[in-house]
Amino acid sequence: MKKIIPLFSGSSGNCTYIRCDDEEILVDAGVSMKMIECALNSINTGLSRIKAIFVTHEHTDHIKGVEAISKAYGIPVYINGASAQYAVQNGIFCETQKVITEKNALDSVSLDGIHADIFKTPHDSCGSVGYRFTFSDGSALGYATDMGYITKTVAEALFGCETVILESNHDLQMLKNGPYPYYLKHRIMSDRGHLSNDASANLLPYLYEKGTKKVILAHLSEHNNTPRLAYETNTEALKKEGIGESEMKITVAMKSVI
């Protein structure tokens, strides 16, 4: 049995649940331990069953709950070395150091039923990464959020994945005309910021050509995007290439499952 469920998605916190047979993991833990436990309980599981946490980078909306969860349950944490050092130096990780394993781009992690290959993503953090999870049945999940643009490395890591969780952070016009100060708008639109709806949409036909059947749009901005805009922009890009909904399913990750 395989499950892929974004529990929390967006600037207020990110956490995705992945299961293959009896192996259950999380990607990021950017909200409190209590909230994650409640979310897991809502899908009939819990933190006591989680075998590992894979961290994408050290920003608060991705690691807020990591310390408490790891301390309480002794769950191994896999994180880029530079991100780990930042978290330790700034007091974000304390006792978690006992279970941290530093894993950088081009490294891999093998668990029972799940193999993770790690790739670099362009974002304004100490060490932002994405993951390609390969399951025991041979299928793969690509996980790529928090990146200013899609590099060749990112694209190649996602190609061939049956399912892809892909950032579709903002609508460009909403961002330009919105309330954010100029410096923040510039950061988001930069090559080390976040992917726009248009940027994610441009990748979808190529993912389809390489075998992707389902894309989950994630990390939507609360102020500069809407689920409807993200969905319509991405599905329209597929329609222009003659790719129907039955050929590639597009869904949008909710801010929270609870």
KACORKA-V833779 format. One record per residue. RES is the residue in one letter. SS is DSSP state (hx for helix, st for strand, lp for the rest). Layout:
RES_SS, RES_SS
This chain:
M_lp, K_st, K_st, I_st, I_st, P_st, L_st, F_st, S_lp, G_lp, S_lp, S_lp, G_lp, N_lp, C_st, T_st, Y_st, I_st, R_st, C_st, D_lp, D_lp, E_st, E_st, I_st, L_st, V_st, D_lp, A_lp, G_lp, V_lp, S_lp, M_hx, K_hx, M_hx, I_hx, E_hx, C_hx, A_hx, L_hx, N_hx, S_hx, I_lp, N_lp, T_lp, G_lp, L_hx, S_hx, R_hx, I_st, K_st, A_st, I_st, F_st, V_lp, T_lp, H_lp, E_lp, H_lp, T_hx, D_hx, H_hx, I_hx, K_lp, G_lp, V_hx, E_hx, A_hx, I_hx, S_hx, K_hx, A_hx, Y_hx, G_lp, I_lp, P_st, V_st, Y_st, I_st, N_lp, G_hx, A_hx, S_hx, A_hx, Q_hx, Y_hx, A_hx, V_hx, Q_hx, N_lp, G_lp, I_lp, F_lp, C_lp, E_hx, T_hx, Q_hx, K_hx, V_lp, I_st, T_st, E_st, K_lp, N_lp, A_lp, L_lp, D_lp, S_st, V_st, S_st, L_st, D_lp, G_lp, I_st, H_st, A_st, D_st, I_st, F_st, K_st, T_lp, P_lp, H_lp, D_lp, S_lp, C_lp, G_lp, S_lp, V_st, G_st, Y_st, R_st, F_st, T_st, F_st, S_lp, D_lp, G_lp, S_lp, A_st, L_st, G_st, Y_st, A_st, T_lp, D_lp, M_lp, G_lp, Y_lp, I_lp, T_lp, K_hx, T_hx, V_hx, A_hx, E_hx, A_hx, L_hx, F_lp, G_lp, C_lp, E_lp, T_st, V_st, I_st, L_st, E_st, S_lp, N_lp, H_st, D_lp, L_hx, Q_hx, M_hx, L_hx, K_hx, N_hx, G_lp, P_lp, Y_lp, P_lp, Y_hx, Y_hx, L_hx, K_hx, H_hx, R_hx, I_hx, M_hx, S_lp, D_lp, R_lp, G_lp, H_lp, L_lp, S_st, N_hx, D_hx, A_hx, S_hx, A_hx, N_hx, L_hx, L_hx, P_hx, Y_hx, L_hx, Y_hx, E_hx, K_lp, G_lp, T_lp, K_lp, K_st, V_st, I_st, L_st, A_st, H_lp, L_lp, S_lp, E_lp, H_lp, N_lp, N_lp, T_lp, P_hx, R_hx, L_hx, A_hx, Y_hx, E_hx, T_hx, N_hx, T_hx, E_hx, A_hx, L_hx, K_hx, K_hx, E_lp, G_lp, I_lp, G_lp, E_lp, S_lp, E_lp, M_lp, K_st, I_st, T_st, V_st, A_lp, M_lp, K_lp, S_st, V_lp, I_lp
